[in-house]
Amino acid sequence: MFASLVPPRPALDDLETALAELPAAEEETPALRWVPAHQRHITLAFHGDVPDQEAERIRAELARLASATPPPILRLAGAGMFSDRVLWAGVQARDPGGTSSPGPTETTRDPLVELMIACRDAVSEDGRRRRPGAEAPGSADAAASPASTTSVPTQDAWDSDSPAEDPVPHLTLARSSRRGVGVEQLRRRAAELADYAGPEWRAGALLLMRSQLGAGPRGTAHHTVVAELPLAG
């Protein structure tokens, strides 16, 4: 189970157009597995395989969080890689008040990073102890921060077991079929998408989803929406 945001159709269509316009590459199909357009999403936090009773608790906690969270303004922009195996599009965010992006020496987290951390902490006993009385993300004067194309985390996920490290907001585009295969293709695609900037949208709802690995077309994962949790406003 995981919490996510799904970009609206105009944003996904714009990204698909940009991908279609990339220069053709030889032998890319066997080396890279591209995420189908209808499965693309921005993961906020993984909650693991949980029984129904625990799933309901997670839903209730995230519903309370969502209802107190102003919807951030988002756009897909830039690209990067995880561990030479995963290609992703970055996600830029700004708060609904329209505050400007922080400068290179500022440390203010963007509202999407705050939401990702809050989604993890809302359902974690340890997280609730770490962040007593924390305000909902975006409720303060949070500023936007562009997605970095130079960050290289060690895995394709926001790891809830690593609270000291901030997550990297992203939308996964493709994976190599196995370690060490397609690395140059991934690097080339990341470089070609480095200047990509899609249209902005206002996030409307947090989606709680279940994933069945291998249940989708051609062995991909199949995602099912468990709950749609509207954001404040």
N, C-alpha and C positions, 0 to 999 in steps of 0.2 A: 504494500500500500504506500502511496506517496501523494503529497500535495503538489499542485502544479497550477500554472497559468497557461492558457492556450491563446496564442495570438489570433486576432480576428482574420477573416478571410482576406481582406485587402493586404494585410501585412504578409500573410503566407503566400498570396499570389505574387506580390512584389519580390519576395525572396525566391520563389520558384522561377520567375523570369530571369533574375540575376544568375541563378544556377544554370539555367538553360543557355545563357549567353557565354558561359565559360568556354575557353578554347577546348576543343576535343583532345582527349588523351588516349593513347594507345593502351589496350589491355587493362582498362580501368575497371570494367565490370567484374572480372573475377577477383580482383584485389580489394575492392572496396564494396561494402554493403551500405547503400544509402537508405536512410530512414524514409519510409513513405510519407508523402506530404500530409496525409490525414492523421498521422501519428506524432507529428512534431509538436513539442510542448516545452515549456520552461519548468524544470523541476525545482520546487522550492525546498522540499525535505523528504527524505525517505523514512518510512515508519516500519518497514519490514512486513513479514507475513504475520498477521494477527488474527485471533479468533473474533467472532462476531461481537462479543461483549466489549472487547478492547477496541474494536473498530468504531463502535458507537461512542465510546469515551473520547476517542481521537476526534471523531466528527463534532462532538459537542464542544470540545476545547477549541478546535479550529473555527467553528462557527462563531464563538464568542470573540476570538481574535479578529476574524474577518469583519464582524459588525462594528468593530472599533478602529478599523484601519482605513484611512483615506486612500482611495485608489491612486496609485502612482501612474505617471505618464511614461510609457515605454516605447522603445523602438529597437529593432534588430540592427546591429551595427558592428562592423569589424568581424574578425574571425581568429581562431587559434586552435591549438591542439592539446590533448591530454596524452601524455606518455607515449607519443608517437603511434597511437592507435586510434584516436578519436578526433574527428574534425567537428568544430562547433562554430556557430554564429554567436557573437557576443550580444548582450542586451544592455542598452543604456537606459537609465531611469532618471526622472526628476520628480519632485513632489508636486502635488496639485497646485501649490501656490506659485509655482514657476520660478523658484529660486535658481540662480545660475549654478553651473558646475563648479565644484571646488577647484582651486588652483593646484599645481603639482606638488606643493608642499603641505597642503591641507590634509587632514586625516578624517574629515567627516564622512561617515558611511552614506552611501546612497540609499534611497528608500527601499529598493528591491533587496539589497543585501540585508537591511534591517528586517524586512518581511521574511526572508529565508531563515534568518537566525530565530525570529519569533516563532515561526512554524515548527522549528525543531524544539525550542524551549517550552512551547505551550503544552506539549504532550510529554515532556520529560520531567520527572521529579527533580533530577539534578539541575536541569535548566531553570526550573521555577525557583530553585534555591539560589542559583547564580544571579538571577535577574529579578530580585524582589521589587515590586512596585514599578517595573519597567513600563514606560508608556508604549502605546501601540506604535508600530513603525509609521513614520510620516506625520505623527501628531506634533512633533517638534519641528524646528526649522531645519529639517534634513535637506541636504543639497544633493544635486545629481552628480554622478561621476561616470565618465564614459567607460565602456567595457574595454578592458586591456587586451591587446593582441600579443603581449609579451609574457603574460602570466602562464606558467606551465605547471599546474597542480599535478599530483601524482596519480589521480584517478578521475574517472568520468562520473563524478557525483559529488554532492555536498555531503561529506562524511560526518554524521552526527557524533561520531566518536572522537572527533578532532575539534573541540570547541574553541581552541586557541587560534585556529586559522579561519579567516573569513572565506565564505564560499565565493565562487566565480559565477555570476549569473550567465547562463548560456542556454542555447538550444542546439541539441546534437543533430548533426547533419549526416555523418557517415562514420563507419568504423572499418578498420582493416579486418580481413577475414581471419587472420591469425597474426600473432606477434612477429614483427620483423618484415611483414609483407605490406607493400603499398605505402611505405613511409615517405618516399619521395613524392608520390601522388598527393598524399595528405599535405605535405609541406607546400607543394605547388598550389594546391587549392586554397590553403590558408592565406598564402601570399596574394593570390588573385582576388580574394574576398576581403582583404585588409581594409580597403577603402569603401566597402559597401555600407550604405546607410539607408534603411527602409523608412516607411512612413510611421509617424507617431500614432499611438492609440492610448486610450485610458483603460486600464485594467478594470474589469467589471466584477469578476467573481473568482474566488479560489476554488479549484476543483480537487476533490479528494477522489483518487482513482486506485483501482486494483490492476495489476499487471499479470498476465499469464504468459510466461516465456514459451516461445515456440508455437503459440496457438494462432498466430496471425499468418498472413500470406507468406509463402516461401520461408517459413520458419521464424518469422519475426514475432515480436511480442504483441499481444492483444490487450489493449487498455479498455477498461470499463469504468465509467463514471459512477462513483458511489454516492457522491453528494456535490451539489453546486452551492457554494456559500458566498452570498453577495458581500462585497466590500462596502464600507460606509459611504453614503452619498450617492 
